[in-house]
Amino acid sequence: IRIARCFEATRQRCCRLEQDGRRAREQLARVEAERAALEVKLKHARNQVEVEMKKRHRAEAELEKQERKLQLVLELLMREAWDNEALSREQRSVLSALAGRRLGAALAPVRRSSAVDESCQSLLSHSDISYDRTEDDVVRS
């Protein structure tokens, strides 16, 4: 009878362990599905960041190009203003003020703004972001 009771206790423990193993495998499957979904989101987010950074670089290049054009127009107006008396004294003073401020310096606060830089003076900036994908290649066992 004692042997039968030991076998029964062992059988019950085996059943509990089997149920625990089944629950653990189900939980593992759920967590792996969630991890896979998060990896897809991460991939999309990285691609979006890359696209936005390219757009930003193009916009900054265009801004610099337009600033150079504006500076050239300002310099041309300044030369013409002094060469002939077509501009009024007020217009000349405005041109002088613009020339004195240097157009690039006047537009500098607009430059290189980013959501990260604008939000509560964050310690992170777009240059701190690392796109190292070596972490993605970790071998899973």
C-alpha positions in Angstrom: 0.0 0.0 0.0 2.9 2.4 0.8 4.5 1.7 -2.6 1.1 2.4 -4.3 0.8 5.7 -2.4 4.3 6.7 -3.4 3.5 5.8 -7.0 0.3 7.9 -6.8 2.1 10.9 -5.3 4.8 10.6 -8.0 2.1 10.4 -10.7 0.4 13.5 -9.3 3.6 15.4 -9.2 4.4 14.3 -12.8 0.9 15.5 -13.9 1.5 18.9 -12.1 4.9 19.3 -13.7 3.4 18.4 -17.1 0.8 21.1 -16.7 3.4 23.6 -15.6 5.5 22.7 -18.6 2.5 23.1 -20.9 1.7 26.6 -19.4 5.4 27.6 -19.7 5.4 26.6 -23.4 2.2 28.5 -24.0 3.6 31.6 -22.3 6.9 31.2 -24.2 4.9 31.1 -27.5 2.9 34.3 -26.5 6.1 36.1 -25.5 7.9 35.1 -28.7 5.0 36.3 -30.8 5.0 39.6 -28.9 8.8 39.9 -29.4 8.4 39.2 -33.2 5.7 41.9 -33.4 8.0 44.4 -31.5 10.9 43.6 -33.8 8.7 44.4 -36.8 7.7 47.7 -35.2 11.4 48.4 -34.4 12.3 47.8 -38.0 9.5 50.1 -39.3 10.6 52.8 -36.8 14.2 52.6 -37.9 13.2 52.9 -41.5 11.0 55.8 -40.7 13.8 57.5 -38.8 16.1 57.0 -41.7 13.6 58.4 -44.2 13.0 61.4 -41.9 16.7 62.1 -41.5 17.2 62.0 -45.2 14.3 64.5 -45.6 15.9 66.7 -43.0 19.3 66.7 -44.6 17.7 67.6 -48.0 15.7 70.4 -46.3 18.8 71.7 -44.6 20.8 71.7 -47.8 17.9 73.5 -49.5 17.8 76.0 -46.7 21.5 76.7 -47.0 21.1 77.1 -50.8 18.3 79.6 -50.3 20.3 81.5 -47.6 23.2 81.8 -50.1 20.8 83.1 -52.7 19.3 85.6 -50.3 22.7 86.7 -49.2 23.7 87.3 -52.8 20.5 89.3 -53.4 21.2 91.4 -50.3 24.7 92.1 -51.4 23.5 93.0 -54.9 20.9 95.4 -53.4 23.6 96.9 -51.1 25.9 97.6 -54.0 23.1 99.1 -56.1 21.8 101.1 -53.2 25.2 102.8 -52.8 25.8 103.1 -56.6 22.6 104.9 -57.4 20.2 106.9 -55.3 17.2 104.8 -56.1 16.6 103.6 -52.6 15.3 105.9 -49.8 17.3 106.5 -46.7 14.9 104.2 -44.7 15.4 101.3 -47.3 19.2 101.8 -47.0 19.1 101.6 -43.3 17.1 98.4 -43.4 19.6 96.9 -45.9 22.5 98.0 -43.7 20.9 96.5 -40.6 20.4 93.2 -42.5 23.9 93.3 -43.8 25.2 94.1 -40.3 23.4 91.2 -38.8 24.6 88.8 -41.5 21.7 86.9 -42.9 22.9 83.5 -41.8 23.1 84.7 -38.2 19.6 86.1 -38.4 18.3 82.8 -39.6 20.4 80.6 -37.3 17.7 80.0 -34.6 15.5 78.4 -37.2 18.3 76.0 -38.2 18.8 72.5 -37.0 15.7 72.4 -34.9 14.5 68.9 -34.1 11.7 67.4 -32.0 14.4 66.0 -29.6 16.1 69.4 -29.3 12.9 71.3 -28.8 11.4 69.0 -26.1 12.4 70.1 -22.6 16.1 70.4 -23.6 16.5 66.7 -23.7 19.9 65.2 -23.1 19.5 63.2 -26.3 19.9 64.6 -29.7 19.5 63.1 -33.2 23.3 62.6 -33.4 23.2 60.4 -30.2 21.0 57.8 -31.9 22.8 54.7 -32.8 21.5 52.5 -35.6 23.8 49.6 -34.9 22.0 46.5 -36.0 24.4 44.0 -34.5 22.1 43.5 -31.6 19.5 42.2 -34.0 21.8 39.4 -35.1 22.0 37.7 -31.7 21.7 34.0 -32.1 18.7 32.7 -30.3 18.7 29.2 -28.8 
